[in-house]
Structures are given as structure tokens and as C-alpha cells.
Amino acid sequence: MKYPYENKNNPILSFSDMSRHNLQADCENCFGFCCVALYFSASEGFPVDKDAGKPCINLQSDFRCSVHKSLRKLGLKGCIAYDCFGAGQKVAQVTYGGHDWRQVPKSAKQMYEVFLIMRQIHEMLWYLAESLTLQQTCHIQGELSSMLNETERLTLLSPDSLIELDVAAHRGDVNTLLLQTSELVRSEVQPGQKTSSRHQKTLGRGLDLIGANLRKNDLRGANLRGAYLIAADLRGVDLSGADLIGADLRDADLRGANLTHSIFLTQAQINTAKGDSDTKLPISLTRPIYWSK
Ligand code: SF4
């Protein structure tokens, strides 16, 4: 079990780096929660239409996926993209102490519910841990640390307490700090921002930039929170300091783009996009093996 904060291989990692390391999925220590708890449909890149709480047809008795090596070939983009932020192993090994939903069928429904809540909490931890690594947040590090600790504490609650938790209220508190972080980071690069007239007025939260050609836009420090960047052309674009929290990057073309210092980017977003060996990623994220050379 890797949780919590266990990293004997790299002792120079900071607390936040270790936090983020442990917020990555560890399927070996999970009981396939994401393959059972979620509702999903074939049209979203999953094998079949299925109800929440029903195991996927490809989930084996050992909780491994029988088609894991062929997900891409089979076009199962939904499976490739999904990221639990380490919630799966936390629920399996900590909340339920290694008992799985097959061993304890009467708790199965509760386990799925707890997994979905834990995933939201772990996602918040991911963003908070990242905020703590940014030098621009030096004046709010105390608030960020307190919120990280409080959020960590929530992950250790009992199943009943987790189900009763007001996740939306906690998310609101976390989001206030994430917005402050975003403003601090973006304000450092925005003064030099030159955005072409076509998109100048449209940059901002929840934008529809589906299929847009953004190659000539200066997106450094841009607010792209929740933007729909599906199939957008971002080849060679410098996204330093851009806030990409919740942005939909499905099939966005990131070949040659620089995302090294973008903020609030997740592995799930990267997994759904197109990229190549020239795409620069934050150190916390992994280059998908199926990206072009
Ligand atoms: S195909 Fe595999 S990864 Fe996808 S939901 Fe089914 S078991 Fe999980």
C-alpha cells in the first residue's frame, strides 16, 4: 500500500510533491471501483452502456481489466481518460481496511457512494497540493496548508461521516483559495499578454472554443477555467501560467505546446488530448505512451 506519503525512492520530494504522488491512481491496491461505481455509456468511450453499481463486463475476479492492454485499440477513450486521483486505493485500503465489495456485498452500495465522494475530495487535494508548490502563492501558503490539512482529515472519516459530508460547501471553501492562486499566477504573465482580436473578448471561464484555431493566440496567463477546448488547435502554443482547471481538452491538438507552467492541469485532461514528444508537460504529469513521436 502506498498511502499515505510513502516515497522511499525519492527523498528530496517536498511535502506537496509527495502529496501529489500519492494522488495518482494505484490500481493494484484498488478493487476496481471506477469500473463498478460509475454510470457510463458506450458513446462516451466506455465498453457498453451500464448503470452505476454494476461491474463492467471486462472487470475480472481479481479486479483487473481483461482488455487493459487494448483500451486504445478498442477506442475506449473514457477508460483511458478516467482518473480517480488516488481515491480508489484510499477507499479500498484505508476507509474499508482492505475489504472489497465482493467480500462484503452488503456494504457494496455504500462503498461505491464513498468512492465517488472520496474522488471529489482527492481532486481538491490535487489542486491544493499544486497551489502549495507555486512560488506565486507565498503569501497564502498558510491558508493553503490549513485547507490541505483539513481536506486530508476528511479523507480519514468513517464511511457514514463521508456520506453525510457537505462536499459542495467544502469545495466552495477550497475554490476560493484556488481562485486566489489562479489570479496570483496569471497576473504575473498577463501584462505581456497579446491576444488576437478574434478571441480577445471570449477568453474566460466556460468558453466555447470547440475546434478553434488558437495557434496565433497568446494564451500565457489566460483564464481557461472550464473552457471547451475540444479539438482546438493549440499546436506550438505557450500556455505558461494559463489556468486550465476543468477545461475539456478532448482531442485538443497539443503537439509542440508548452504546458510546463500551466496550472491545475490533470492527467485525465492530458490523456484525452493529442500531443507529441515536443509537448512540454508539468513534471507531475506523464506523457501518454500513445502520443506521436
Ligand atoms: S474496460 Fe476495463 S478499464 Fe474500462 S471500465 Fe471496463 S474493466 Fe474498467
Residues whose N, C-alpha, C, O or C-beta is under 5 A from the ligand:
A	BS01	SF4	C35 P47 C56 N58 L59 C65 C79
